Amino acid sequence: MIEVISDLAPLRKRICDWRCAKLRIAFVPTMGNLHAGHHSLIKLARQHADRVIASVFVNPTQFGPNEDFSRYPRTPEADAAGLEAAGCDALWLPSVDTMYPYGVHGAVRMQVPGVTDTLEGAHRPGHFDGVATVVSRLFNQVQPDVAVFGRKDYQQLAVIRYLVRDMAFPIELFAGETLRESDGLAMSSRNQYLTAEERPRAGEIHRVLQVMRAATMAGTPRAEVEAEARARLGETGFTVDYAVLRRPDLSEPVDGEDGPRVALIAARLGRTRLIDNIEFQ
């Protein structure tokens, strides 16, 4: 039976008990409304630890003023059941007051430079400050040996890697592969916002990423690849924030340069903003 913990003192008691038993602890932070993609992260965490704890916390500091914090779905009972089935030992379910005892506006903030200045950081100012802030607090509360994040949020993973190294958190990071629906759409809690008319078109993001990969490997100039991607998405009804090719560190590659690449897209279909990426050589 999964243990659901909502206060800091019993959380620290549970962590202390595991530490005293010399057990290796893995942590999977989430915002809830969990699906198979999240459950796969629990299973990956289980491969690297003796105990797995997940958190469910809809973090207000990473939402902008016009974003979907108030309508972000909260499903704690279903989340607990799914986590238990996936092999999770404990669920950390803190309140906003527990996470931010001085209130959201009185909170000490974390800021990661450089990697947060582009793409999601440019389109969602302050978003990654909120991510870095809440992840730092969660790491301090849980003090895991291992933490697992998904590759779908590629830039977020880069931010957390920077944070862990710069703050010397003694945590080993693992990245879980993106799980997809049958048409290639990356699993996401936001997919449920898609209307019945929008949902069949949403898989076009993955198809465009595949086209970007093929064109890049065939030697097509980067500017042409990106322009074609934006055009294809626009024809399908998307409003495109970005469709770009980058090096793994998110810097801009030069045409003809060898090495790994990542294609990244963020686009809106109706009221729903979707992100996805593909890494390739």
Beta strands, then each sheet from edge to edge (+ up, - down):
strand 1: 3-5
strand 2: 25-30
strand 3: 51-56
strand 4: 90-92
strand 5: 146-150
strand 6: 172-176
strand 7: 239-246
strand 8: 261-269
strand 9: 272-280
sheet 1: 1+ 4+ 3+ 2+ 5+ 6+
sheet 2: 7+ 8- 9+
end
